[in-house]
Amino acid sequence: MIRRLLLAAALATALPAAYAADDSLSTVAERSGFLKTGRYDEVIALCAAYELRYPQQVRCIDFGTSPEGRPMKALVVSAAGAFTPEAARERGLPVTLIQGGIHSGEIDGKDAGFLALRQALNGEAAPGALAKQVLLFVPVFNVDGHERYGRWNRPNQRGPEEMGWRTTAQNYNLNRDYLKADTAEMQAMLKLVGAWDPLVYVDLHVTDGAKFEHDVSIQVEPVRSGDAALRKAGTALRDGTIARLATQGSLPLPYYPSFVRNDEPESGFEDGVAPPRFSHGYFQLRNRLGMLVETHSWKDYPTRVRITRNTIVDVLELVAAQGTAWQREAAAADQRSAKLGGQNVALDYRAGERVRTVAFRGYAYTRTPSDISGALMTRYDENVPQIWNLPMKDDVQPSLSIKAPRGGYLVPAAHADWVAAKLDTHGVRYRRLDGAMVHARVEAFRADQAEFGAQSVEGHQRLTLAGSWKPEQRDLAAGALFVPIAQPKARLAMALLEPQAPDALAAWGEFNNAFERKEYMEDYVAEEVAREMLAADPKLKAEFERKLKDDAAFAQNSQARLEFFYRRHSSWDQGYRLYPVLRTATVPR
């Protein structure tokens, strides 16, 4: 009881408006002194209550339905009365989408968002900001996971007393689903995104990891990825938010504080660019700004809610001040993307070997053998702050760059329907070809190596391919798709269709059938065929004998020797390891 009163008093001091409103607009979190969080029925009730209280500024909408049948709620907030995407575009207002509860155990964003929203509507925070933008607030993205409710769902997190679950009812991690878009929840979110085209997308989380003094990290892309000119806007959003948080008493970081080697602080940090399965790695492909906010799990819930509330207000103020200029930059980036044909485009990134030292605010710690696990275990003393001078690798550069096709991609009719559905989800333009293409001059990707993942990832068997695009002539039946590179979402099209991109359809195993051998010869048949081929073709005989002499591994591998002949036989499957999607330098009629 004493602890509850102390926490409530501390939060009331930090957030003086927390208890100012009547209970119809307050949350369970506020009324409990930020020790608890409410259930999803509270979100439904509050969404309606805000619209009722602020009819000139708020609309409560459903933008989807979860697999368990729950409505997915969003609040559309506009002091200018722009309650539709068309109205926002007509008025030239930037759209900011702020989302909580993608991981519903990390629920700070829901409670902080309702608090920040009420304060902004009352003029107590971000004065005037809601007149210069449209705010879309999604209190809980993973609504089914939110209702898998219990104590200790996040044992490496301090508060609230009970919370939801990380994954959905179908056990998907939504923050691995942005590009592959398997889930009903993500498909609904991307439909909302497609309609409103938010300039800024803010994804609110809580970290895992070690104990230290820093209380929040702010990561934004594009900063080191995507359109080069738009990176200035991404950097301004990130640095502006960090600067404001610092003046509000936080210790913000511009990178995720995860050690290179788990549980070993001395291993330091390695920064990077998130692949587009993650929210802040996805939006740079659309030429928009994606922000990942991670409060620190070992700060208590009142502290985390306060910092998340501050972050939301800071973002609203920054968009109000600079959003119009950022909109112009995003529109210019769209135009530049439509001209990427023939240019090298970075699709993946990693930190180089250059290392610098960062002064990181940690705690004194020991690493001693555990009598439980037998392993070395790190134990932190939160009473003894300590500066850790740690190595940081953050010279982030492209690790995979592919020259964009000059015309675009061709998806054969056999795959057209399901690929079209994926493209529709992301708003990538395409058209169906009415007629067949005969002996079309295209580029085809044949894999030299195809490595299937050893275990399931998000319900998929992932695939890693090595190979290259080479000129070929191919036939395509009517009904194939043409995906032009000349479109604003050219980077997004490449991320989906380039087979070596980290989260491409191919990487998630959607084309695995093309890389599985389906036909074969029995060994005794292959032996007979080999003798016939040797007798009929002296050049083939000389090639085989030369390979036996020069390649000891081949000479000792009976299957490789038989396959030497099978691959040269007319029965060999020419489609084996041929990626079904083709590239074209021209625009088909």
MIVONU-21504 format. One line per field, with one value per residue (C-alpha): x, y, z; residue in three letters. Coordinates in Angstrom, 1 decimal. Example, Ala and Ser with C-alpha at 12.3 -4.5 7.8 and 13.67 -1.06 7.14 Angstrom:
u 12.3,13.7
v -4.5,-1.1
w 7.8,7.1
rest ALA,SER
//
This chain:
u 0.0,2.8,4.6,1.3,0.9,4.5,4.3,1.0,2.4,5.5,3.5,1.1,4.1,5.5,2.2,0.1,-2.9,-3.0,-6.0,-7.5,-10.2,-13.3,-13.3,-15.0,-11.7,-9.2,-7.7,-7.4,-3.7,-4.2,-6.7,-4.3,-1.3,0.1,0.3,-2.3,-3.5,-7.0,-8.5,-9.4,-13.0,-11.6,-10.1,-13.4,-15.2,-12.5,-12.5,-16.3,-16.0,-13.3,-15.5,-18.5,-16.5,-14.7,-17.1,-15.3,-11.9,-12.2,-13.6,-13.6,-13.2,-12.8,-10.1,-10.2,-11.3,-8.9,-8.9,-10.8,-13.4,-12.4,-12.7,-9.4,-9.9,-8.3,-8.9,-8.8,-7.9,-7.9,-8.6,-9.1,-11.9,-10.0,-11.6,-11.0,-7.9,-9.4,-9.9,-6.4,-5.0,-7.2,-6.0,-2.3,-2.1,0.6,-0.7,1.0,0.1,1.0,0.6,0.7,0.5,2.0,3.6,0.8,2.9,4.7,1.7,3.1,1.9,-1.8,-1.9,0.6,-1.2,-4.6,-3.0,-1.1,-4.2,-6.4,-3.8,-3.3,-7.1,-7.3,-4.4,-2.3,0.3,1.5,-0.7,-1.9,-0.2,-3.5,-4.5,-1.4,-1.7,-4.0,-3.2,-4.2,-3.9,-4.1,-4.1,-3.6,-2.5,-2.3,-5.8,-6.1,-2.7,-3.7,-6.5,-4.1,-3.8,-1.8,0.9,4.5,3.7,6.9,9.1,11.9,9.8,8.7,5.0,2.2,0.9,-0.8,-0.4,-1.1,1.1,3.7,2.2,-1.2,-3.8,-2.3,1.2,2.5,4.9,3.4,6.7,8.0,5.1,5.2,6.5,5.3,1.9,0.6,-1.8,-5.3,-4.1,-1.2,-3.4,-5.8,-3.0,-1.5,-5.0,-5.2,-1.7,-2.6,-5.7,-4.1,-0.5,1.0,4.1,5.3,4.6,5.5,5.7,5.8,7.7,9.6,13.1,14.4,17.9,20.4,20.0,21.4,20.5,19.3,15.5,14.5,15.9,14.7,15.4,14.2,14.6,15.4,18.6,21.0,18.7,16.3,16.1,19.3,17.6,14.7,17.3,17.6,14.0,14.5,17.5,15.7,12.8,15.2,17.5,14.7,12.9,16.0,16.9,13.5,13.5,16.9,15.5,12.6,15.0,15.4,18.7,17.7,19.8,19.8,20.3,18.9,21.0,21.4,24.9,26.8,27.0,24.0,24.5,28.1,28.3,32.0,31.0,29.5,27.0,26.5,24.0,22.3,19.2,16.3,15.0,11.5,9.8,10.1,8.0,10.9,12.6,9.5,8.4,11.6,10.6,7.5,9.5,8.0,9.4,9.3,10.2,10.8,10.4,11.8,11.4,13.6,11.9,13.6,12.2,8.9,5.6,4.9,8.3,7.9,4.4,5.8,8.6,6.3,3.8,6.7,7.8,4.3,4.0,7.4,6.6,3.4,5.2,7.9,5.4,3.4,6.6,8.3,5.7,4.8,8.5,8.9,5.8,7.5,10.6,8.6,6.8,10.1,11.4,8.3,9.3,12.9,11.8,9.9,13.2,15.3,15.3,18.9,20.3,21.9,19.5,20.5,18.3,20.2,22.8,25.3,27.9,31.5,34.5,35.3,34.9,34.5,34.0,30.8,30.3,27.3,25.6,25.3,25.6,28.4,28.1,29.8,30.0,30.2,29.3,25.6,24.8,21.5,22.6,26.3,27.0,28.6,25.8,25.7,24.4,23.8,23.9,21.4,22.7,26.0,25.8,28.9,30.1,30.9,33.3,32.1,32.9,30.4,30.2,27.9,29.6,26.5,26.8,24.8,25.6,23.4,22.8,20.9,20.6,16.9,15.4,14.9,11.4,10.1,9.2,7.2,5.3,4.1,0.4,0.9,1.8,-0.1,-3.1,-1.3,1.5,-1.1,-2.8,0.5,1.1,-2.4,-1.8,1.2,-0.2,2.4,1.1,0.9,-1.2,-2.1,-1.0,-3.8,-1.7,1.1,4.8,6.7,10.5,10.6,14.0,14.2,16.5,16.2,17.6,19.0,20.3,23.7,23.0,19.7,19.8,16.6,16.2,16.7,13.7,10.4,10.4,7.0,5.4,7.8,10.8,13.1,15.3,18.7,19.7,23.0,22.9,22.6,20.3,21.3,19.7,17.4,14.4,11.3,7.6,4.9,1.2,-1.5,-2.4,1.1,1.7,3.9,5.2,6.7,9.8,8.6,6.4,6.8,6.9,9.8,11.9,9.0,8.5,12.2,12.1,9.3,10.5,14.3,15.0,18.1,16.4,16.2,12.5,11.5,8.7,11.4,13.3,10.2,9.8,6.9,8.7,10.3,8.7,10.9,14.0,12.9,13.8,10.6,11.8,14.7,16.3,16.8,20.5,20.4,18.6,21.0,23.9,22.3,21.7,25.2,26.7,24.4,25.5,29.2,28.9,27.1,29.1,32.9,33.1,31.0,33.2,36.3,34.7,33.7,37.2,38.8,36.6,37.4,41.1,41.0,38.3,39.0,35.8,33.8,35.6,34.8,31.1,28.9,25.8,27.7,29.0,25.6,24.1,26.8,24.9,21.4,21.9,22.9,20.0,16.8,14.8,16.5,14.1,15.2,12.9,14.9,16.3,14.8,13.2,9.8,9.7,11.6,12.9,12.4,14.3,11.2,7.6,5.4,2.4
v 0.0,2.4,1.7,2.3,5.7,6.7,5.7,7.6,10.7,10.6,10.3,13.0,15.3,14.3,14.3,17.0,16.5,12.8,13.0,16.2,14.7,12.8,9.1,8.8,9.7,8.4,4.9,2.1,2.9,6.5,5.5,2.8,5.2,3.5,0.1,-1.6,-1.5,-2.0,-4.7,-4.2,-3.3,-0.2,0.8,0.2,2.4,5.1,5.3,6.1,8.4,10.6,11.0,11.9,14.4,16.0,15.6,18.4,16.8,13.0,10.1,6.5,4.0,0.2,-0.6,-4.3,-7.4,-9.7,-13.5,-13.9,-11.4,-8.3,-4.9,-3.1,0.5,3.7,7.3,9.9,13.2,16.5,20.0,21.0,18.4,16.3,13.0,11.2,10.6,12.7,15.6,15.3,15.4,18.2,20.4,19.2,18.0,15.5,12.3,10.9,7.3,6.3,2.7,0.9,-2.7,-4.4,-6.5,-6.4,-7.2,-3.9,-1.8,1.6,3.1,2.5,4.2,7.0,7.6,8.2,10.5,12.5,12.7,14.1,16.6,17.7,18.0,20.1,22.3,21.2,19.6,20.3,23.4,23.9,20.7,18.9,21.8,21.1,17.4,14.4,12.0,8.4,6.7,2.9,2.1,-1.6,-3.3,-6.9,-7.0,-10.7,-10.9,-8.1,-10.3,-13.2,-11.4,-12.4,-11.7,-12.3,-12.4,-10.2,-11.4,-9.2,-6.0,-4.0,-3.5,-3.2,-5.9,-7.8,-7.4,-9.0,-11.3,-10.7,-12.6,-12.9,-15.6,-17.4,-17.0,-14.5,-11.7,-8.7,-6.9,-9.5,-9.3,-5.9,-7.1,-10.6,-9.5,-13.0,-11.9,-10.4,-7.8,-6.6,-6.7,-4.4,-2.1,-1.9,-1.1,1.8,2.9,2.7,4.8,7.5,7.4,8.6,10.7,9.5,6.1,5.6,2.1,2.1,-0.8,-1.8,-3.3,-6.6,-6.9,-5.7,-3.3,0.3,3.9,4.8,4.9,5.0,4.5,6.3,4.8,6.2,5.3,6.7,7.8,5.4,3.7,4.6,7.8,9.9,13.3,12.0,10.9,14.5,14.5,11.2,12.5,15.7,13.6,11.3,14.0,16.4,13.8,12.8,16.4,17.1,14.0,14.9,18.3,16.4,14.4,11.2,9.5,8.7,6.6,6.6,2.9,-0.3,-1.2,-4.9,-6.3,-8.1,-11.1,-11.7,-10.9,-9.6,-5.8,-5.7,-7.0,-3.6,-2.7,-3.1,-0.8,-1.4,-0.9,-3.1,-5.2,-4.5,-7.2,-4.6,-1.4,1.1,-0.9,-1.0,2.6,3.8,1.6,3.7,7.0,7.7,8.1,5.1,5.5,2.7,3.8,1.4,2.4,0.4,-2.6,-2.3,1.2,1.0,1.4,5.0,6.1,4.3,5.7,9.2,8.9,7.4,10.2,12.7,11.0,11.2,14.9,15.6,13.9,15.8,19.1,18.2,17.2,20.4,22.4,20.6,18.2,20.3,20.5,16.8,16.1,18.0,15.9,12.7,13.7,14.4,11.0,9.4,11.1,10.0,6.4,6.3,6.8,4.1,1.8,0.8,2.3,0.3,0.1,-1.0,-3.7,-4.8,-3.2,-4.0,-2.3,-2.4,-3.2,0.3,0.6,3.7,3.9,5.1,6.1,4.1,4.7,1.3,-0.2,-2.0,-5.7,-9.0,-12.1,-15.3,-18.9,-19.7,-22.6,-22.8,-23.0,-23.5,-20.7,-17.3,-15.0,-11.2,-9.6,-5.8,-3.5,-0.8,1.2,1.8,3.7,3.2,4.5,1.7,2.6,0.1,-0.7,0.5,-0.6,1.8,2.5,1.1,0.5,-1.4,-5.1,-6.0,-3.7,-4.8,-2.9,-2.2,-3.5,-0.8,-1.9,-4.0,-7.5,-10.2,-12.6,-15.8,-16.5,-19.5,-17.2,-14.1,-14.4,-14.8,-12.4,-9.8,-10.2,-9.4,-6.4,-5.1,-5.3,-3.0,-0.7,-1.7,-1.0,-3.8,-4.8,-8.1,-8.9,-9.7,-11.6,-14.2,-13.2,-15.5,-15.7,-12.6,-11.2,-11.1,-11.6,-14.8,-15.7,-19.2,-20.2,-21.7,-22.5,-22.8,-23.2,-24.0,-22.9,-25.7,-24.6,-22.8,-19.0,-17.4,-20.4,-20.3,-22.3,-19.5,-19.8,-18.2,-18.1,-17.4,-16.7,-13.9,-12.4,-13.4,-12.8,-15.5,-15.9,-17.1,-17.6,-16.2,-17.1,-14.5,-13.4,-12.7,-9.6,-6.7,-4.7,-1.5,-0.1,3.4,3.9,5.6,2.2,0.9,0.1,-1.8,-3.8,-4.7,-5.7,-8.1,-9.5,-9.5,-13.1,-12.2,-9.4,-10.2,-10.3,-11.0,-13.4,-15.9,-15.4,-16.3,-19.5,-18.5,-19.9,-23.0,-25.4,-23.9,-25.0,-28.5,-31.3,-33.1,-35.5,-38.0,-41.1,-44.3,-45.0,-48.0,-46.0,-43.1,-45.6,-46.9,-43.4,-42.4,-45.3,-44.4,-40.7,-41.6,-43.9,-41.2,-38.1,-38.2,-34.6,-35.5,-38.5,-36.4,-33.8,-36.6,-38.1,-34.7,-34.0,-37.4,-36.6,-33.0,-33.1,-35.7,-34.9,-35.5,-38.7,-40.1,-39.0,-41.6,-39.4,-36.4,-38.6,-39.8,-36.3,-35.1,-37.0,-36.4,-32.6,-32.9,-35.2,-34.0,-35.1,-32.7,-30.2,-26.8,-25.1,-26.5,-23.6,-21.1,-18.3,-17.9,-14.1,-12.5,-9.0,-7.0,-4.0,-2.8,-2.2,-4.9,-3.9
w 0.0,0.9,-2.4,-4.3,-2.7,-3.3,-6.9,-7.4,-5.7,-7.9,-11.1,-10.0,-9.7,-13.0,-14.8,-13.1,-15.5,-14.9,-12.6,-13.8,-16.0,-14.8,-14.8,-18.2,-20.0,-17.4,-17.6,-15.1,-15.2,-14.0,-11.3,-9.9,-9.8,-12.9,-11.2,-13.4,-17.0,-18.2,-20.4,-24.1,-23.2,-21.7,-25.1,-26.8,-24.2,-24.2,-28.0,-28.0,-24.9,-26.6,-29.7,-27.5,-25.5,-28.4,-31.4,-33.4,-33.0,-32.6,-34.5,-33.3,-36.1,-36.6,-39.1,-38.8,-36.9,-35.2,-35.7,-32.4,-33.5,-31.6,-33.3,-34.0,-32.9,-33.9,-32.9,-35.7,-34.2,-36.1,-34.8,-38.5,-38.8,-41.4,-40.5,-43.8,-45.8,-48.6,-46.2,-44.9,-48.4,-49.5,-46.6,-47.1,-43.5,-42.6,-40.9,-37.8,-36.8,-33.3,-32.3,-29.0,-28.1,-31.1,-28.4,-25.8,-22.8,-23.7,-23.1,-22.2,-25.4,-24.8,-21.4,-22.3,-25.6,-24.0,-21.5,-24.1,-26.3,-23.5,-22.6,-26.2,-26.7,-23.6,-24.6,-21.7,-24.1,-27.6,-28.0,-31.5,-32.8,-33.6,-36.0,-38.1,-38.6,-38.3,-35.5,-35.9,-32.5,-32.4,-28.6,-29.1,-32.4,-31.1,-29.6,-29.1,-27.5,-25.2,-23.8,-23.0,-19.8,-16.7,-14.1,-15.2,-18.9,-19.1,-16.2,-17.4,-17.0,-14.0,-14.2,-14.7,-12.3,-15.2,-18.9,-22.2,-24.4,-27.0,-29.9,-31.5,-30.9,-33.9,-32.2,-34.8,-33.8,-35.6,-35.6,-37.9,-40.3,-42.0,-45.3,-45.5,-44.1,-43.1,-40.4,-40.5,-38.1,-40.3,-43.4,-41.6,-40.5,-44.0,-45.4,-42.8,-43.8,-47.5,-47.0,-44.8,-46.1,-42.7,-43.0,-39.6,-38.1,-34.4,-32.9,-29.1,-27.4,-24.2,-24.4,-23.2,-22.0,-19.3,-16.4,-17.0,-16.4,-19.9,-20.1,-23.8,-27.2,-30.4,-33.7,-37.0,-40.7,-43.2,-41.5,-43.0,-45.5,-48.2,-50.1,-49.5,-49.3,-47.1,-44.6,-43.5,-42.4,-40.6,-38.8,-37.8,-36.3,-34.4,-33.1,-32.3,-30.3,-28.4,-27.7,-26.3,-24.2,-22.7,-21.6,-19.9,-17.8,-19.8,-20.9,-24.5,-26.9,-30.8,-31.0,-29.4,-26.3,-27.1,-26.5,-29.3,-27.0,-24.9,-21.2,-21.7,-21.4,-22.4,-25.9,-26.6,-29.3,-33.0,-34.7,-38.1,-40.2,-39.4,-42.3,-43.4,-41.3,-38.6,-38.6,-38.7,-41.4,-43.5,-43.8,-45.5,-48.4,-48.8,-48.5,-45.1,-41.6,-39.2,-35.5,-33.0,-29.4,-26.7,-23.1,-20.7,-19.2,-15.8,-15.2,-13.3,-15.1,-14.0,-15.3,-18.6,-19.1,-18.4,-20.9,-23.5,-23.0,-23.4,-26.6,-28.1,-27.3,-28.6,-31.9,-32.3,-31.7,-34.2,-36.9,-36.3,-36.7,-39.6,-41.0,-44.0,-45.1,-44.5,-46.6,-49.5,-49.1,-49.0,-52.2,-53.9,-52.7,-54.4,-57.6,-57.3,-56.6,-59.8,-61.6,-59.9,-63.0,-63.8,-60.6,-57.7,-54.8,-51.3,-49.9,-46.8,-44.4,-41.8,-39.6,-40.9,-38.8,-37.7,-33.9,-31.7,-27.9,-26.3,-22.7,-21.6,-18.3,-16.7,-13.2,-11.4,-12.2,-11.6,-13.8,-11.7,-12.2,-11.4,-9.1,-11.0,-14.7,-14.2,-16.7,-16.1,-15.0,-14.9,-11.7,-11.6,-8.6,-9.3,-6.3,-8.0,-11.3,-13.4,-16.8,-19.2,-22.0,-24.6,-28.2,-30.7,-34.4,-36.1,-39.5,-41.3,-45.0,-47.6,-47.5,-50.5,-53.5,-56.6,-59.8,-60.3,-63.6,-66.2,-66.9,-64.0,-62.9,-64.6,-62.4,-64.4,-64.5,-62.3,-59.4,-60.4,-58.1,-54.8,-55.7,-56.8,-53.3,-51.6,-53.9,-53.2,-49.5,-49.9,-52.6,-55.1,-58.7,-61.3,-64.3,-65.8,-69.3,-71.7,-74.2,-74.0,-74.4,-76.7,-76.6,-74.4,-73.7,-69.9,-67.0,-65.1,-61.7,-61.4,-57.9,-57.7,-54.0,-52.2,-48.4,-46.6,-43.0,-40.4,-38.3,-38.7,-38.4,-38.0,-39.6,-42.6,-43.7,-44.8,-47.9,-48.7,-52.3,-54.1,-57.8,-60.3,-62.9,-66.5,-69.9,-71.2,-73.5,-71.8,-72.7,-70.4,-70.7,-70.7,-67.2,-66.0,-63.9,-64.9,-61.9,-63.2,-61.5,-62.4,-59.4,-55.9,-54.2,-56.3,-53.3,-51.8,-55.0,-55.0,-51.3,-52.1,-55.5,-55.4,-54.4,-52.2,-50.3,-46.6,-46.3,-49.9,-50.7,-51.7,-48.5,-46.5,-48.5,-50.7,-53.8,-52.1,-54.6,-57.3,-55.4,-54.6,-57.0,-58.1,-60.8,-60.7,-62.3,-60.4,-60.1,-62.4,-65.1,-64.8,-65.2,-68.4,-69.7,-68.9,-70.9,-73.9,-73.7,-73.5,-76.5,-78.5,-77.7,-77.7,-76.4,-73.4,-72.8,-72.8,-70.5,-68.0,-68.0,-67.5,-64.5,-63.0,-63.3,-62.1,-59.4,-56.7,-54.7,-57.8,-58.6,-55.2,-55.2,-57.0,-57.0,-58.4,-61.2,-62.1,-61.9,-64.4,-67.0,-65.7,-65.9,-69.6,-70.4,-72.0,-69.0,-66.7,-65.2,-66.6,-64.0,-61.1,-59.1,-61.5,-59.6,-61.1,-61.2,-64.1,-64.8,-68.0,-69.4,-71.3,-70.6,-72.2,-74.2
rest MET,ILE,ARG,ARG,LEU,LEU,LEU,ALA,ALA,ALA,LEU,ALA,THR,ALA,LEU,PRO,ALA,ALA,TYR,ALA,ALA,ASP,ASP,SER,LEU,SER,THR,VAL,ALA,GLU,ARG,SER,GLY,PHE,LEU,LYS,THR,GLY,ARG,TYR,ASP,GLU,VAL,ILE,ALA,LEU,CYS,ALA,ALA,TYR,GLU,LEU,ARG,TYR,PRO,GLN,GLN,VAL,ARG,CYS,ILE,ASP,PHE,GLY,THR,SER,PRO,GLU,GLY,ARG,PRO,MET,LYS,ALA,LEU,VAL,VAL,SER,ALA,ALA,GLY,ALA,PHE,THR,PRO,GLU,ALA,ALA,ARG,GLU,ARG,GLY,LEU,PRO,VAL,THR,LEU,ILE,GLN,GLY,GLY,ILE,HIS,SER,GLY,GLU,ILE,ASP,GLY,LYS,ASP,ALA,GLY,PHE,LEU,ALA,LEU,ARG,GLN,ALA,LEU,ASN,GLY,GLU,ALA,ALA,PRO,GLY,ALA,LEU,ALA,LYS,GLN,VAL,LEU,LEU,PHE,VAL,PRO,VAL,PHE,ASN,VAL,ASP,GLY,HIS,GLU,ARG,TYR,GLY,ARG,TRP,ASN,ARG,PRO,ASN,GLN,ARG,GLY,PRO,GLU,GLU,MET,GLY,TRP,ARG,THR,THR,ALA,GLN,ASN,TYR,ASN,LEU,ASN,ARG,ASP,TYR,LEU,LYS,ALA,ASP,THR,ALA,GLU,MET,GLN,ALA,MET,LEU,LYS,LEU,VAL,GLY,ALA,TRP,ASP,PRO,LEU,VAL,TYR,VAL,ASP,LEU,HIS,VAL,THR,ASP,GLY,ALA,LYS,PHE,GLU,HIS,ASP,VAL,SER,ILE,GLN,VAL,GLU,PRO,VAL,ARG,SER,GLY,ASP,ALA,ALA,LEU,ARG,LYS,ALA,GLY,THR,ALA,LEU,ARG,ASP,GLY,THR,ILE,ALA,ARG,LEU,ALA,THR,GLN,GLY,SER,LEU,PRO,LEU,PRO,TYR,TYR,PRO,SER,PHE,VAL,ARG,ASN,ASP,GLU,PRO,GLU,SER,GLY,PHE,GLU,ASP,GLY,VAL,ALA,PRO,PRO,ARG,PHE,SER,HIS,GLY,TYR,PHE,GLN,LEU,ARG,ASN,ARG,LEU,GLY,MET,LEU,VAL,GLU,THR,HIS,SER,TRP,LYS,ASP,TYR,PRO,THR,ARG,VAL,ARG,ILE,THR,ARG,ASN,THR,ILE,VAL,ASP,VAL,LEU,GLU,LEU,VAL,ALA,ALA,GLN,GLY,THR,ALA,TRP,GLN,ARG,GLU,ALA,ALA,ALA,ALA,ASP,GLN,ARG,SER,ALA,LYS,LEU,GLY,GLY,GLN,ASN,VAL,ALA,LEU,ASP,TYR,ARG,ALA,GLY,GLU,ARG,VAL,ARG,THR,VAL,ALA,PHE,ARG,GLY,TYR,ALA,TYR,THR,ARG,THR,PRO,SER,ASP,ILE,SER,GLY,ALA,LEU,MET,THR,ARG,TYR,ASP,GLU,ASN,VAL,PRO,GLN,ILE,TRP,ASN,LEU,PRO,MET,LYS,ASP,ASP,VAL,GLN,PRO,SER,LEU,SER,ILE,LYS,ALA,PRO,ARG,GLY,GLY,TYR,LEU,VAL,PRO,ALA,ALA,HIS,ALA,ASP,TRP,VAL,ALA,ALA,LYS,LEU,ASP,THR,HIS,GLY,VAL,ARG,TYR,ARG,ARG,LEU,ASP,GLY,ALA,MET,VAL,HIS,ALA,ARG,VAL,GLU,ALA,PHE,ARG,ALA,ASP,GLN,ALA,GLU,PHE,GLY,ALA,GLN,SER,VAL,GLU,GLY,HIS,GLN,ARG,LEU,THR,LEU,ALA,GLY,SER,TRP,LYS,PRO,GLU,GLN,ARG,ASP,LEU,ALA,ALA,GLY,ALA,LEU,PHE,VAL,PRO,ILE,ALA,GLN,PRO,LYS,ALA,ARG,LEU,ALA,MET,ALA,LEU,LEU,GLU,PRO,GLN,ALA,PRO,ASP,ALA,LEU,ALA,ALA,TRP,GLY,GLU,PHE,ASN,ASN,ALA,PHE,GLU,ARG,LYS,GLU,TYR,MET,GLU,ASP,TYR,VAL,ALA,GLU,GLU,VAL,ALA,ARG,GLU,MET,LEU,ALA,ALA,ASP,PRO,LYS,LEU,LYS,ALA,GLU,PHE,GLU,ARG,LYS,LEU,LYS,ASP,ASP,ALA,ALA,PHE,ALA,GLN,ASN,SER,GLN,ALA,ARG,LEU,GLU,PHE,PHE,TYR,ARG,ARG,HIS,SER,SER,TRP,ASP,GLN,GLY,TYR,ARG,LEU,TYR,PRO,VAL,LEU,ARG,THR,ALA,THR,VAL,PRO,ARG
//
